[in-house]
Amino acid sequence: KNAFIGYRAGDGLAFQLGYHDLGEFSISNGLTTLDGETRSLSLSALAGLPLTERFSIFGRAGFHHWNVETHSNVFGPRDRDDANGTDVMYGAGIRGEISEQVAIRLQYDKMKLSDEEDDADIGDYDVASVVMELTL
């Protein structure tokens, strides 16, 4: 789940602030279980290139601050831990205008997650989205 608010600075440039619920996960080996959920706040720029009067392609780059909250039973009953950091995100997509106030975007984003404190690469989130833009 994603939610964005942004500012279009011109035909080919926009800036966005976003919230991303990257989902829940559960890992178990039969004896122990690790459950968690990941959320992120992002700030990014989108640069577009028109293909036709109503369609354009775009690239996106920026940063996101993520938080992974985990619960495990490794060291007793439901031990809780948090990890967070700020990393890069980037992506690309296609945008189609339905009207002057409404557009649809199909986009693919890659969000890096690495914990600098523990010098650990947690992994990447690959996020495919359908986004509806409403212009006020």
PyMOL commands that set and color helices and strands:
alter all, ss='L'
color gray80, all
select strands_A, chain A and resi 2-8+13-28+33-50+55-72+79-97+102-115+120-134
alter strands_A, ss='S'
color yellow, strands_A
deselect
rebuild
show_as cartoon
